[in-house]
Amino acid sequence: MRVALIDNFEVSVAGLRALLAPFSGRVTLLELRTAMNKPSAVDVILYEPVRQSPTSQAMLRDLVRASQKQAVVYSWRDQDGALRGSFAGHLSKALPVADLVSALEALHDGGEATVRRRMPADPGPLSIVARSSVEDFELTPREAEILALVTQGLTNSEIGAQLYLSINSVKTYIRAAYRKIEVTRRAQAVAWGMEHGLAPLSEHELVPG
């Protein structure tokens, strides 16, 4: 099964690719250029509506039309009713990867995707879903919060602005978190965060500085 993902957060695309790697016998994440050049190769289209540019929206329309496949929202947050009706289903980025692959296979077989798993309409600042993962890896609340924002695709500058931290402080927290979860690249951190349930919640806790 071949999947195309339209997502303006490049690190999220890389994270999903790493997350799906152990399931390469069941699912392949196509390069977007390949999908656009050969739409007949696409079995399922995933789409992240958050922060999409007009260019990305046009690419989605073109790919849906050319491939004759419906798009499925793949996001941290639920969408309003008007947008929801425009897609074949909704999958939460908080889904465990095995559940995600099963849902994609169901879609490919003509089923529906309505698996949201704690997908809030407006998550606001992020908090932590899988506290056991945070405790197991001895992450501090601030490190876990920043990892959650990295998982959502925010840049260091955006994280600093949201948490009122300097860029140097953000980098320090990220380095410490990377050591604890044993990753070295941002895409690996995104994949780790998705696998371990770092996701936005509608009812968040504020982490003290």
C-alpha positions in Angstrom: 0.0 0.0 0.0 1.4 3.4 -1.0 0.6 6.5 0.9 1.1 10.2 0.1 1.2 12.8 2.8 0.7 16.5 2.2 2.0 18.3 5.3 3.7 21.7 5.4 5.8 20.5 8.4 8.7 18.7 6.7 9.9 17.3 9.9 6.5 15.6 10.5 6.8 13.9 7.1 10.3 12.7 8.0 9.0 11.5 11.4 6.1 9.6 9.8 8.6 8.0 7.4 10.7 6.8 10.3 7.7 5.6 12.2 6.4 3.5 9.3 9.8 2.0 8.5 9.3 -1.2 10.5 6.1 -1.7 8.5 7.7 -1.4 5.1 6.2 -4.7 4.0 2.7 -3.3 4.5 2.9 0.4 3.8 5.2 2.8 1.9 5.2 6.6 2.3 5.8 8.0 -1.2 7.9 11.1 -1.8 5.4 13.8 -2.6 7.1 14.6 -5.9 6.6 10.9 -6.9 3.0 11.0 -6.0 2.3 14.2 -8.0 4.2 12.8 -11.0 2.5 9.4 -10.9 -0.8 9.8 -9.1 -1.9 6.3 -10.2 0.7 5.0 -7.7 -1.2 6.5 -4.7 -3.5 4.3 -2.7 -4.2 6.6 0.2 -3.8 10.4 0.6 -3.1 11.9 4.0 -3.5 15.6 4.6 -2.5 17.9 7.5 -4.8 21.0 7.3 -2.9 23.0 9.9 -0.9 25.9 8.3 -1.4 24.7 4.8 -0.4 27.2 2.1 -2.4 27.8 -1.1 0.2 25.8 -3.0 -0.4 22.8 -0.7 -4.1 23.1 -1.0 -3.8 23.2 -4.8 -1.6 20.1 -4.7 -4.2 18.3 -2.6 -6.9 19.1 -5.1 -4.8 18.1 -8.1 -3.7 14.8 -6.4 -7.3 13.9 -5.4 -8.5 14.6 -8.9 -5.7 12.8 -10.7 -5.5 9.8 -8.4 -9.3 9.5 -8.0 -8.6 8.8 -4.3 -10.2 10.6 -1.4 -8.1 12.5 1.2 -8.0 11.7 4.9 -7.1 14.3 7.5 -4.0 13.3 9.5 -3.7 15.8 12.3 -3.3 16.5 16.0 -6.6 18.4 16.0 -10.1 17.7 14.9 -11.7 19.9 12.2 -14.9 21.9 12.1 -18.0 20.3 10.6 -17.7 22.1 7.2 -14.2 20.8 6.7 -14.9 17.4 8.1 -17.4 16.7 5.4 -14.8 17.3 2.7 -12.6 14.3 3.6 -13.0 10.6 3.7 -12.1 10.4 7.4 -9.8 11.6 10.2 -6.8 10.0 11.8 -5.1 11.4 14.9 -1.4 11.8 14.9 -1.6 10.4 18.5 -2.5 6.9 17.1 0.0 4.2 17.9 1.8 3.3 14.6 0.3 -0.3 14.5 -3.2 1.2 14.7 -2.4 3.8 12.1 -1.2 1.1 9.7 -4.3 -0.9 10.3 -6.5 2.1 9.7 -4.7 2.9 6.5 -5.2 -0.7 5.3 -8.9 -0.4 6.1 -9.1 2.7 4.0 -7.3 1.0 1.2 -9.9 -1.8 1.4 -12.7 0.7 1.1 -13.4 1.3 4.7 -13.7 4.5 6.7 -11.3 6.4 9.0 -12.8 7.9 12.0 -10.1 7.1 14.6 -9.4 10.3 16.5 -7.9 9.1 19.8 -8.0 12.2 21.9 -8.0 14.6 19.0 -9.2 18.0 20.4 -10.9 20.7 18.3 -8.4 23.3 19.6 -5.5 21.9 21.6 -3.9 25.2 22.5 -0.6 24.8 24.3 0.5 21.2 24.4 0.5 18.8 27.3 1.4 15.2 27.6 -0.8 12.2 26.8 1.5 9.3 27.7 2.9 10.3 31.1 4.3 6.8 31.6 6.7 7.4 28.7 7.8 10.7 30.2 8.5 9.0 33.5 10.2 6.0 32.0 12.7 8.2 30.2 13.1 10.6 33.2 12.1 13.6 31.2 11.5 16.8 33.1 8.1 18.4 32.6 9.7 21.1 30.5 11.7 18.7 28.4 8.5 16.7 27.7 6.6 19.8 26.8 9.3 20.9 24.3 9.5 17.4 22.8 5.7 17.5 22.3 6.0 20.7 20.4 8.9 19.3 18.4 6.6 16.3 17.6 3.9 18.7 16.4 6.4 20.2 14.0 7.2 23.5 15.5 10.6 25.2 14.9 12.9 26.2 17.8 11.9 29.8 17.3 8.2 28.9 17.4 8.7 26.9 20.6 10.6 29.7 22.2 7.8 32.2 21.3 5.1 29.9 22.7 6.9 29.1 25.9 8.6 32.5 26.4 12.0 30.9 26.3 15.2 32.1 24.6 16.5 30.1 21.6 19.5 29.0 23.6 17.2 27.7 26.4 15.1 25.8 23.9 18.2 24.2 22.4 19.5 23.2 25.8 16.2 21.5 26.7 16.2 19.7 23.3 19.7 18.4 23.7 19.0 17.1 27.1 15.8 15.4 25.9 17.5 13.9 22.9 20.1 12.3 25.2 17.5 10.8 27.4 15.4 9.3 24.5 18.6 8.4 22.6 18.0 10.2 19.4 20.2 12.6 17.5 18.0 14.0 14.7 14.8 16.0 14.8 13.0 13.4 12.6 13.9 10.7 15.0 12.5 12.8 17.9 9.2 13.4 16.0 8.9 9.6 15.3 9.7 8.9 19.0 7.1 11.5 20.1 4.4 10.0 17.9 5.2 6.5 19.0 5.2 7.4 22.7 2.0 9.5 22.7 3.2 13.1 23.0 0.3 15.0 21.7 -1.9 18.1 22.4 -4.7 18.0 24.9 -7.6 20.4 25.1 -7.1 20.5 28.9 -3.5 21.4 29.3 -1.2 21.9 32.3 1.1 24.9 32.4 4.7 23.9 33.1 6.5 26.3 35.3 9.7 27.9 34.0 
